[in-house]
Amino acid sequence: MASFGNPNFSGRAGRRFSVKARKRVAKVSRIPYKKPRIIVQPYMRPAARNFTNSMLLKPDERVAIFPDRGARAFAEALSEKIRSIGCKAQIIELTPQHDWLRGEYLSTITNALRSSEASVYLGSAGTLETERVGDYLVKKIQEEKLTRHISLGELSPELIKRVLAVRPERMRRLTQVVYESVKNCRTMKIASAAGTNLTIEFNPQYARWFPDADVVKEGSYTNNPAGEVFTAPFNANGRVVFNGVIDLFNSVNAGKSPMSIEIRNGHAVLESVKCADRRIYAEFMKKMHEKNATRIGEFSLPTNVFLPELKIPSTLVDEKRIIAIAFGDPLQHDTHANYSSKTHIDMTIPNANVYADNRPLIVNGNYVPEILGKWGKVSDREALTFLQEWQKRNL
């Protein structure tokens, strides 16, 4: 307040502060501000270990970490682990009072990327205050082929304890097996007890399958947790019922109010969209006005089925555990599909059955024994080598 510390301010009419009281106020107002102490909790360390292993760091490499204020403690845990293996870490906290995409703040981000071999973006769950910075980092890294980048926009204590602490080796092996099983597939049929009955067509000349694990090369990025094999469908027809987590309102569970959509020639028929939750329905329809938003831009097969279901809905996690479809952008950098969109809405289909070229691939949400048998024969080293070699050839 303007009156605070003003010796001429008398408060209520006819009353003045004593000289002693005014000196006490002035003394308090001169106490310098101290940043709160950053405390690394023990439960953060297993997740920091897995994060560091995913970056495949070499001695003396530099890592730039960009956390928002809610992710600052985990950034410190990650920094400690990075330094413990002989690498350097720089933390740039994305404070909300600054515009990080302009002027000196933008230069700080860009310079940090250009002087690092790896980078990490950490955004807290339930807030979108630095989401634009996260998007900028991905775009800049891909355009200039800068760092090996990991992005995580839904960080929470539960995610750190129960998801990021899961070691990635089993996921890498399943990613290899699923990719090799579907890379030449031309059609898939998806059905579920909730009412999904959808036929999807694929064309390798239109878009490629992408094995997305936690391993990335320079100039590329992945989410953490990772674990999916995806592509942009060439065509799709039928009906799909989304009764899992939907990427609206920073992830919402549609289990009690499923969304039903008719698909015709690869596009959502907007007149057919039904959802009992009017809030979810309105938000989805609002996003459908962007160019190419009604188009199915991504079909994804999960390969991190080892992750637990979270109490708080998370599209980031569930699309790695459950079959998913996204409307809008086809992730052109990865799939090579030749269009784009400002919209990208991931939507999951729990407990579905998937038939690849008329052969069962997933039954009631679980991979068939044939896939799991192949998965059991792949070694951790073989899967890591496969992913690294694939990226060298294709990215």
PEZI-V804278 format. One line per field, one symbol per residue. ss: DSSP state (@ for helix, = for strand, . for the rest). psi: psi as a letter, one per 20 degrees, with the letter a starting at -180 (. if undefined). burial: 1 if it has 16 or more other ideal C-beta (glycine too) atoms within 10 Angstrom, else 0. Layout:
# PEZI-V804278
ss->???
psi->???
burial->???
This chain:
# PEZI-V804278
ss->..................@@@@@@@@@@@..............@@@@@@@@@@@.......======.@@@@@@@@@@@@@@@@...====...........@@@@@@@@@@@@...=======......@@@@@@@@@@@@@@...========.@@@@@@......@@@@@@@@@@@@@@....=====.....=====........===.......====....====...========..==.....==.....======..==.@@@.==..@@@@@@@@@@.......========............@@@@@@@..=====...@@@@........=====....====..=====..==.@@@@@@@@@..@@@@@@@@@@@@@@@.
psi->qhipjoiipjcqpjpqqrgghhhgghggiipqppqqpppoqhihghghgggghhilqqpjqqpppnqrhijhghhggggggghijjrqpppnpmphiqoikqchgghggghggijqhqqppoqqqjqjhjhhgghgggggghgjlfropppojlprgggggigiipqighggghggggghhihjqhqqppqqhijpnpppqqohigqqqpooaipqrpjrrrqoqamqorroqhrqqbppookbpqmqlkpqpjhimqppppppkiqpohiippphohgggggghhiiiqpjhipoippppqjliiqqpqhppohgghiihqpqqppcpjmhhghjqkrrqiqooppqnqkrppooljppgppliqqqhgghghhiipqggggggggghghhhi.
burial->00000000000000001000010000000000000000010001111111111110100011111111011111111110110000111011110000010000100010011001111111111010010011011101110001111111111100110111110111111111111011001001111101010111010001111111111100111111111111111111010111111111011111001111111001110000101010011011001100011111111111111110010011111111111111111111111110011011111111111111000011001010001001100100001101100110000
